[in-house]
Amino acid sequence: MASHDFSAITLPPGPELASPGYGKRCAPGELPREAGDFAHLPVREAYLANMIDRFPEGAAMDVKSLAAFNPLYGQQAVRTALNNLSAAGHLRRVRERVGADRSQWVFRTYFSRTPRGDGWWNHFIATGEALPEAALPEAARPREESTDVQPPPPEETPAYRALADLGVADRRLALSAADCAALEPLAAE
């Protein structure tokens, strides 16, 4: 997988700021900024993560604003990328009630250049304090993903190939590699 460095991308003068108290919030305890911070992510997610990382605190983080600000991706692509950034441990969107006596809800968006595990995010959101990575159980720590070593492709049997080719015949039947591997024994029968 090729490594992409999006640090040289020039963007317009700056995003809109959200209403006071909303918008991007940086998580504490981040590592210093480096060129390959988001190299472990797919290209679209790496591009948007790098863009968000350079936004100031309080920048608008809603899908429409992010899609309008960047020249490459529309709203649906941005929404998918934000979900993937959450899964990778860089972003958390938290729904909070504005006040105890009000029925208004808002989303707070926290961003971390350093990927965090669910345990770290849960502790941070509940207490507002950063939890040292060493204090987390091993299962709650973010996984280190190597971009250089790829797992070998599965042995392609005729059953696996037939399942993989379903998406060519009808795109509604497209299966992931994991789905093909799981269904292969049944298809072989």
N, C-alpha and C positions, 0 to 999 in steps of 0.2 A: 504494500500500500504506500503510495507516495505521500510524503509529508508536505503539507501546505502551510506557508507562512503568510498569514493575512495581516500582519502588523504594518505592512507598507501600503495598505489600501487607504485611499483618501476618501473621506466621507464629507457630506455637506457640513456647514459650520456647527451644527449641534442639534440634538433632539429637543423637542418641547419638554419643558419641565411639567411634571404632574402637579396637581393641587398640593399645597403644603401638607406634609405628613404622609404623602403617597409616593408612588414611583419606586425606582430602584433603591434598594438598601443593600449595602455591602456587608457580607458576613465577616466577623472578626477572624484574626489569625491566618490570613492568607499568606501564601508564599510570595516572594517578589515576582514581578512580571518578567516573563522570559518569552523568547520567540516561539518556542514549541509548546506553550501551555495547553493548547487544545489539539495537539497533533493526534491524540488518541481518539478523537471524534471523527465522524464522517464529515465530508467537506461542508455541507450546508450548515450543520450544527457548529462546526469549528468557525465558520465565517460569522455566524450570528453571535456566538459566544465571545469572539474577539471584539465584535462591534459593541456588545453590551458591556464588556469589561472596560472599555474606554469611555463609556457614558459617565457623566457625573452623578453623584448621589442625588436622588429625586427625579431622575429622567423618567419620562413616561414609558411604561413597560407593557402597555396593552398591545394586543395583536395588531390593531389598525395602525397605531402609531409606528410600531416597528416595521410593518410592511410598507408604510408610506415613506419611511426614512431610508430604507435600504433599496438599492436599485435592482437587486437580483431576484427577490422572492416575494410572492404574494401572501395574502392573509392565511390561507390554508397551510402553505409551506412553513410559514412562521409559527403557526399554532403547533404543527407536528414537531418542528425543531425545538420549541420550548418544552414540549412533553418529553422529548428525547434528552434534552439537557437536564430535566428533572430526574429522569431515570439514571443518568450518568453521574448525578450528585453535585451538579454545578448550580442548580436553581431550585428554589422552592417558592410556590405561590400558596399563600395561606389565606383562607377566608376568615375574616374577623368581623365581629359585630361592632358598629361604630360607637354605640353607647348601650348601657344596660336597659335604658328606658326607650330605646329607639329600635325600630325594626329594619334599619338600613345595614346592609352588609357591604364590605369592601374586600378587595384582594390586596394583600401586601406581598411584594415580590422581593425575595432575598437572593442575592447572587454571590457565588464564591468562585474565584479563579481556581482554587484548589478543590478537587472533587471530594465530597464528604459522603459518608455512609448515612443510612437512615437513622441510626442511633444518635449520631452527632446532630443531625438536623432536628430530630425530635427533642433532644435536650435543649438545643439553642432556642427553638421556638417556644418551648414551655417556660424556660427560665430567662432567656435573653443573654445567657452567658455561654461563651465558647467552652467546649469540652475538649481537653487535650486528646489527641488521637490515641495516645498510650493508655488512656483510661477506658477506652472502649474495648469490649470483648472482640476477639478476632473476627467473628462472624459479622459484626456491625461495621467494620472498617471497610473503606472503599477498596475495591479490587484493583490491583496494579495490572493494567493491560499493556502488553507489549505489542507494538505495531510492526516489529520486524519479523516475529515468528508467527506464522499462520498455521493453524491446524491443517493436517493433510485432508484433501477432499475425500468424502466417503467413496468406497468402492461402488462404482455404478453398475448395478445389476440391471437386467432388462426391466424388472419391476420398478426400480428406482427411476430409471430413465422415462418409463411410461408415465409415472406420477409427475415427474418434473415437466414433461411435455404437455400436460393437461392445460396449463396456462397459455400455451401457444394456440391450442385449438379453440379455447374460450377463456378470455381473460378473467372471467368470474371464477374459474376453477384453478387459478394460480395458487401453488403451494410453496411454502418456504422449504429450505433444505431440511430443517428440523422436522417439518410435517412429513416430507417425503421419506425421511429416515424412519419416522415412527410408523408410517403406514406401509412401508416396504414389505414386512413379513405377510401382511394381509393381502397385498397386491400379488405377491409371489405365489400364494395359494391359488 
